[in-house]
Amino acid sequence: MNVKDIRMAIDQHWAASAAGDLVAEHDIYHDDAVCEYPQSGEIIRGRRNLQALRSHHPGRPSGFVVRRIVGETSLWITEYVISYESKSMHTVSIMEFRDGKVSHETQYFADAFDAPAWRAQWVEQKV
């Protein structure tokens, strides 16, 4: 699979995720894919387990915005923001591809936080 095809598959994956289409969202994964959540120490083995886990999430996202996607050959990174009611979760997904499908994904999740006043003179605040 070439870079253009992988990028198209990733775009379709995130669009399906944003739309809540759990079937199309998981088409990108190998049956034996592994997904890791390092912050909680969880490892999800297999596309079916990953899809089942996501389908049982107690809170449906109210918004989903991809900020950027970068990658080449078999390694791709997506930065995105998921909103749950009034809370935003900044997320990084690192996908490793084998034979055109994701064989391994690592996802990092971070809560938004207020910028400290002490560094205001060196930064601009995103609106």
Legacy VTK file of the C-alpha trace (Angstrom):
# vtk DataFile Version 3.0
C-alpha trace
ASCII
DATASET POLYDATA
POINTS 127 float
0.000 0.000 0.000
1.427 3.392 -0.939
1.490 6.557 1.154
-1.518 8.062 -0.658
-3.640 4.961 0.050
-2.614 4.875 3.713
-3.434 8.564 4.137
-6.848 8.000 2.539
-7.494 5.063 4.909
-6.518 7.217 7.900
-8.796 10.052 6.765
-11.683 7.575 6.384
-10.920 6.128 9.831
-11.086 9.507 11.580
-14.178 10.577 9.640
-15.931 7.336 10.660
-14.811 7.817 14.256
-16.171 11.369 14.308
-19.457 10.140 12.806
-19.773 7.303 15.338
-19.606 4.614 12.624
-17.981 1.841 14.660
-17.832 -0.597 11.743
-16.075 1.724 9.289
-13.877 3.128 12.071
-12.364 -0.306 12.690
-11.876 -1.368 9.048
-8.373 0.097 9.251
-7.159 -2.485 11.818
-5.699 -5.953 11.306
-7.661 -8.673 13.107
-4.657 -9.121 15.433
-3.986 -5.403 15.965
-2.745 -4.218 19.338
-3.748 -0.854 20.816
-2.008 0.552 23.881
-3.088 3.261 26.300
0.204 3.960 28.166
-1.330 6.350 30.697
-3.696 3.675 32.046
-1.415 0.713 31.304
-4.091 -0.978 29.166
-3.369 -3.131 26.132
-6.248 -4.083 23.837
-5.535 -7.131 21.691
-7.515 -7.672 18.518
-9.752 -5.517 16.333
-12.903 -7.055 17.813
-11.885 -6.222 21.386
-10.973 -2.682 20.372
-14.314 -2.195 18.635
-16.209 -3.691 21.596
-14.363 -1.451 24.051
-15.148 1.667 22.035
-18.779 0.677 21.500
-19.295 0.466 25.274
-17.842 3.895 26.075
-20.311 5.475 28.528
-20.052 9.000 27.096
-20.461 9.686 23.388
-18.121 12.411 22.149
-19.873 15.685 21.359
-17.109 16.802 19.003
-14.038 15.537 17.221
-11.412 17.652 15.436
-8.281 16.363 13.707
-5.522 18.963 14.073
-2.916 17.292 11.868
-1.752 14.021 10.396
1.881 13.322 9.554
3.630 10.173 8.449
5.373 8.161 5.827
5.722 4.514 4.903
4.487 2.485 7.879
4.409 5.065 10.722
1.656 7.714 11.009
0.775 10.192 13.762
-2.512 12.015 14.257
-3.133 14.855 16.694
-6.794 15.398 17.480
-9.180 16.763 20.085
-12.190 14.870 21.387
-14.881 16.792 23.264
-17.043 15.120 25.882
-19.816 17.534 26.897
-17.778 20.504 28.217
-14.396 18.736 28.512
-11.778 18.538 25.753
-9.298 15.688 25.540
-6.168 16.346 23.479
-5.055 13.081 21.907
-2.126 11.685 19.931
-2.461 8.459 17.967
0.639 6.660 16.679
-0.274 4.035 14.074
2.063 1.403 12.678
0.973 -0.240 9.429
1.625 -3.751 8.115
0.277 -4.770 4.724
-1.974 -1.713 4.514
-3.681 -2.150 7.906
-2.867 -0.936 11.411
-0.996 -3.602 13.343
-0.145 -1.455 16.382
-1.546 1.803 17.737
-0.543 3.794 20.785
-2.857 6.544 22.031
-1.978 9.279 24.498
-4.711 11.374 26.150
-4.209 14.734 27.885
-6.622 17.045 29.648
-6.610 20.732 28.781
-5.139 23.018 31.446
-4.962 26.746 32.129
-1.713 28.399 31.089
0.254 29.742 34.056
0.498 33.531 34.285
4.286 33.531 34.741
4.947 32.711 31.088
2.428 35.128 29.531
5.137 37.498 28.272
6.569 34.825 25.947
3.448 33.211 24.518
0.256 34.047 22.716
-3.010 32.474 23.754
-4.940 30.491 21.140
-8.483 31.755 20.899
LINES 1 128
127 0 1 2 3 4 5 6 7 8 9 10 11 12 13 14 15 16 17 18 19 20 21 22 23 24 25 26 27 28 29 30 31 32 33 34 35 36 37 38 39 40 41 42 43 44 45 46 47 48 49 50 51 52 53 54 55 56 57 58 59 60 61 62 63 64 65 66 67 68 69 70 71 72 73 74 75 76 77 78 79 80 81 82 83 84 85 86 87 88 89 90 91 92 93 94 95 96 97 98 99 100 101 102 103 104 105 106 107 108 109 110 111 112 113 114 115 116 117 118 119 120 121 122 123 124 125 126
